[in-house]
Amino acid sequence: MILAALSSSSTTYWYLTRSTGAVALILLTLVVVLGVIDVSRLSSGFWPRFVTDTLHRRVSLLAVAFLGVHILTAVLDTYAPIGFWDAVIPFHSSYRPLWLGFGAIAFDMLLALMISSIFRSRIGQRSWRAIHWLAYACWPIAVLHGLGTGSDVKQVWMLVIDGLCVVSVIGAVALRMSLTVTVTRAVRVIGIAMPVAFALGLLVWLPGGPLASGWAARAGTPAKLIAHRVTTEAATR
């Protein structure tokens, strides 16, 4: 009976989509941070390497699990016209195609990571490491997806989460660059400059983008959904 009530409630799916998306971003950020600082090098007698390896693996699986629930609830929610293929094929959706497309790209990258990890012994260590770089590439894409499609983007708590995620990655990169003595100064500067440039780009874009009025229409929300929301809000006043 409870399951039937949940399955018939679009509001439940909406809350689940929002919450699991935020948690997935936090976990993905943690995965990137652990990978960037190369946490396995920090192992000691009190904190053996297998513990850090297990931590990285478990957090990665949790991120994929929450992402799966995020996608499933978004598809099941009847409010927005998001289908299964919209979550897999980039820019296929009629609902905010660019920003939802970023989410599809991030999902496809994580899917490639999972498959390569399963067949790691067959594809070889070198190929696996090359594919593993996708984890770092999908993180900024996932951030853009959340900011472009998220209904909570203007909420203070969501902005705090996004800010902490960005700062954490910048801090991890700065720590890794400072501890790695084998890289040149130019590589060190470029490595730190890239996430900082991404953060500054967000600060420039957000006020005139997701934080500005009329973003829903400019982001690609169908006009009938905007009209429905306006009518609903007027009726509840």
URSUL-V58419 format. One record per run of one state. SS is the DSSP state (@ for helix, = for strand, . for the rest). FROM is the first residue (numbers start at 1). LEN is the number of residues. If there is no record, write none. Layout:
[[SS | FROM | LEN] [SS | FROM | LEN]]
//
This chain:
[[. | 1 | 1] [@ | 2 | 6] [. | 8 | 2] [@ | 10 | 27] [. | 37 | 2] [@ | 39 | 4] [. | 43 | 6] [@ | 49 | 28] [. | 77 | 7] [@ | 84 | 5] [. | 89 | 8] [@ | 97 | 22] [. | 119 | 1] [@ | 120 | 4] [. | 124 | 1] [@ | 125 | 8] [. | 133 | 1] [@ | 134 | 16] [. | 150 | 6] [@ | 156 | 24] [. | 180 | 5] [@ | 185 | 22] [. | 207 | 8] [@ | 215 | 5] [. | 220 | 3] [@ | 223 | 13] [. | 236 | 2]]
//
